[in-house]
Amino acid sequence: MLIYAFLAGLFLTNSLPHLVKGITGQSHMTPFKRVSPAWLNIIWSFINIYLGLLFLQLSGGHFGDLSKLNSFAWSFLIGALFIAWADARMFSNPKAGFPWFKD
């Protein structure tokens, strides 16, 4: 069940930049397009939120468990850190893109 906690942290954290860019009307890269409009970022954010909450439920953990720093909390936090680091690395590159994007 710890993999579910990891995935919950990953998807919930990944929803944040897409939600912020979307609600501020800015474009941002999604898996669908290198320069995705704000509305697509909102949709992608809510897909991430849904998946994150689904994995949180499957893990058997709750947000309240994060304060206990048990194995659930560490798995969640490592997932969040992993995607935050990967996003920061990817989005700091002006030519960032997924392999399926055509230039």
TAZI-V330327 format. One line per field, one symbol per residue. ss: DSSP state (a for helix, b for strand, c for the rest). psi: psi as a letter, one per 40 degrees, with the letter a starting at -180 (. if undefined). burial: # if it has 24 or more other ideal C-beta (glycine too) atoms within 12 Angstrom, else .. Layout:
ss=???
psi=???
burial=???
//
This chain:
ss=caaaaaaaaaaaaaaaaaaaaaaccccbbbccbbbbcaaaaaaaaaaaaaaaaaaaaaacccaaaaaaccaaaaaaaaaaaaaaaaaaaaacccccccccccc
psi=edddddddddddddddddddddeeeiiihiedidghiddddddddddddddddddddddeiiddedeefaddddddddddddddddddddeehefiiidehh.
burial=...################.##.....###...#.#...###.##.###.##..##..#.#....#.....##.###.##..#...#................
//
